[in-house]
Amino acid sequence: MSSKKIGRGVAIVGTGMSKFGAFPGKATRDLFVEAFQDLRTSVDKEFDPRDIEALFIGNYSSELFEGQGHTAPIMADWVGLTPRPAVRIEDACASSGVALRQGIMAVASGFHDMVLVGGIEKMNNLPIAEVTEALATAGDVLYEIPAGFTFPGFYAAIASAYMHQYGATPESLMLVAKKNHDNGALNDKAQFNMSLADVMARKIASAEKKGRPIPEWADEMAFLHDDRANPMIAWPLRLFDCSPVTDGATAVLLVSEELAKRFTDDPVYIIGSGQASDSALHDRKKLTSISAANLASQQAYAMAGVTADDVKVAEVHDCFTIAEIIATEDVGFFKPGEGFEAAEEGLTTRYGPKPVNTSGGLKSKGHPVGASGTGQVVEIWKQMRGEAGERQVDRDLDIALTHNVGGTGQTAVVHVYERR
Amino acid sequence: MSERAFTEESFQQFLSDGKLMGSRSKETGEIFVPPRPMCPSTFSMDMEWVELSGKGELAAFTAVYVGPMAMVDAGYDRTNPYCSGIVRLAEGPSISAQILGVDASQPQTIAIGTPLHVTYIERGSDDDARFYLAFAADISD
């Protein structure tokens, strides 16, 4: 497959996100207004939203979660941007990463000069059992779901194959959760902006207050092995291996490269994009890798003219802890089977040589399914511009990457970013 | 048998007859389980039904403690988890199925590579009744 060129350059000149969490009484449109307003404050120079020419909104299933279809024009309406064209993009958990790609294509091709891309999801309207059923529709309902698979179940099966092949253990996975909570504790937009130690302290305080037996965990690993505090969901994945159920919205402002400096002296350029599709999990050649993500990253690197070694910071799709480990291999940071060792050695902490998910990842920040892809871009924007506060990676971040997966890898989309 | 459309409806009908069926490309000989109407390699619709031996081995699995409503209705819960897995069939393709004959409450005892044979679970009643594909661990003599 030949590597495509990006056409004219595309730059990010603003990003925004709502807080991620559970917000009774707020609908996707309300969260999107919050993301939009946050984006407006992020644009360094003067910016008239009326210059936006089109909207590309990722959303997995407002039908199932809110009973609301046809959501893109509602978002356009609520942020005052009708009658501009607005479209919803759906590729499960990759919806807004793919929306970003559609926006890139619109600008790179010359069709539009400025577009708004973003994502929305409102998951907390439904009880958890119904959320689980809604998420299952991202799998193959004819041939995977009747087997009893849930989404944690799919990734747990991937973990069983990975552990069997490479000798990883559930403890390797737990380290990813610890790292992402350590990062998320420093992200005030994160749903669980607390470290595991913070979680433990709260549970101890709550037990004291209620006169219950005080838990005695020696450390975080002991906590993560506690069947009551960290129950098994789908072996080997426990509660803290799974990203939460989240409401949230995110937004990114794209302009053509030649317009970028009108809005900021410090734009983030998108220099590579890759996307791939794949079959249901049982039809994959390898169960220990998400081949669509590997392919998407190769395309993105080829378009960008960089390699995995050039990437200084990345946000990858940690819907489950095992997904992060495999992601770091699929995008070429580590060799197949070495991702878990890299996690064990701390190579992917914000102090390590390959910082991954400094935002807290989906695990700690939250996973509002359709909004997560462009949510990753918000972190990359902040990190590259030195605006990530206490979780700032202290290094020159010239090249960055986002990796966003739909389902178990039926869709994967990867972007590469450059700061000049 | 050869004239049935290569759809999930047909696959289900065969399951209710106790048969695991796939479609085979007449041009390439490749077998697809579940059945496909079109060969993805040649784009040809020249397919035929083939019955599988039902033998396979466990390629990946999980023990599910928090299942969907259909499995809760079937009697599974946190104290009675079930095993779902991916089975590599002897003929080559792999498929998702519930795995029986293993101890889902002791998942560390379940081994990838376990030899399996096909079986069928009927759930639901009257109009809702349908058969589910499952594989059971071979009992060693």
HADDOCK unambig.tbl for C-alpha pairs under 7 A between the chains (distance, minus, plus):
assign (segid A and resid 129 and name CA) (segid B and resid 68 and name CA) 6.83 0.50 0.50
assign (segid A and resid 132 and name CA) (segid B and resid 68 and name CA) 6.81 0.50 0.50
assign (segid A and resid 133 and name CA) (segid B and resid 68 and name CA) 6.38 0.50 0.50
assign (segid A and resid 143 and name CA) (segid B and resid 96 and name CA) 6.82 0.50 0.50
assign (segid A and resid 144 and name CA) (segid B and resid 96 and name CA) 5.53 0.50 0.50
assign (segid A and resid 146 and name CA) (segid B and resid 132 and name CA) 6.75 0.50 0.50
assign (segid A and resid 147 and name CA) (segid B and resid 84 and name CA) 6.02 0.50 0.50
assign (segid A and resid 147 and name CA) (segid B and resid 96 and name CA) 5.83 0.50 0.50
assign (segid A and resid 147 and name CA) (segid B and resid 97 and name CA) 4.24 0.50 0.50
assign (segid A and resid 147 and name CA) (segid B and resid 98 and name CA) 4.86 0.50 0.50
assign (segid A and resid 148 and name CA) (segid B and resid 71 and name CA) 6.79 0.50 0.50
assign (segid A and resid 148 and name CA) (segid B and resid 84 and name CA) 5.91 0.50 0.50
assign (segid A and resid 148 and name CA) (segid B and resid 98 and name CA) 6.40 0.50 0.50
assign (segid A and resid 149 and name CA) (segid B and resid 84 and name CA) 6.11 0.50 0.50
assign (segid A and resid 150 and name CA) (segid B and resid 67 and name CA) 6.75 0.50 0.50
assign (segid A and resid 153 and name CA) (segid B and resid 62 and name CA) 5.93 0.50 0.50
assign (segid A and resid 153 and name CA) (segid B and resid 64 and name CA) 6.31 0.50 0.50
assign (segid A and resid 156 and name CA) (segid B and resid 62 and name CA) 5.65 0.50 0.50
assign (segid A and resid 157 and name CA) (segid B and resid 60 and name CA) 5.15 0.50 0.50
assign (segid A and resid 157 and name CA) (segid B and resid 61 and name CA) 4.48 0.50 0.50
assign (segid A and resid 157 and name CA) (segid B and resid 62 and name CA) 5.03 0.50 0.50
assign (segid A and resid 157 and name CA) (segid B and resid 85 and name CA) 6.82 0.50 0.50
assign (segid A and resid 158 and name CA) (segid B and resid 60 and name CA) 6.71 0.50 0.50
assign (segid A and resid 160 and name CA) (segid B and resid 60 and name CA) 5.84 0.50 0.50
assign (segid A and resid 160 and name CA) (segid B and resid 61 and name CA) 6.25 0.50 0.50
assign (segid A and resid 161 and name CA) (segid B and resid 60 and name CA) 5.29 0.50 0.50
assign (segid A and resid 232 and name CA) (segid B and resid 65 and name CA) 6.59 0.50 0.50
assign (segid A and resid 233 and name CA) (segid B and resid 64 and name CA) 6.34 0.50 0.50
assign (segid A and resid 233 and name CA) (segid B and resid 65 and name CA) 5.20 0.50 0.50
assign (segid A and resid 233 and name CA) (segid B and resid 66 and name CA) 5.54 0.50 0.50
assign (segid A and resid 234 and name CA) (segid B and resid 62 and name CA) 5.99 0.50 0.50
assign (segid A and resid 234 and name CA) (segid B and resid 63 and name CA) 5.33 0.50 0.50
assign (segid A and resid 234 and name CA) (segid B and resid 64 and name CA) 4.24 0.50 0.50
assign (segid A and resid 234 and name CA) (segid B and resid 65 and name CA) 5.60 0.50 0.50
assign (segid A and resid 234 and name CA) (segid B and resid 66 and name CA) 6.93 0.50 0.50
assign (segid A and resid 235 and name CA) (segid B and resid 62 and name CA) 5.33 0.50 0.50
assign (segid A and resid 235 and name CA) (segid B and resid 63 and name CA) 5.07 0.50 0.50
assign (segid A and resid 235 and name CA) (segid B and resid 64 and name CA) 6.51 0.50 0.50
assign (segid A and resid 235 and name CA) (segid B and resid 107 and name CA) 6.87 0.50 0.50
assign (segid A and resid 282 and name CA) (segid B and resid 86 and name CA) 5.93 0.50 0.50
assign (segid A and resid 282 and name CA) (segid B and resid 94 and name CA) 5.52 0.50 0.50
assign (segid A and resid 282 and name CA) (segid B and resid 95 and name CA) 5.29 0.50 0.50
assign (segid A and resid 282 and name CA) (segid B and resid 96 and name CA) 6.04 0.50 0.50
assign (segid A and resid 283 and name CA) (segid B and resid 94 and name CA) 6.15 0.50 0.50
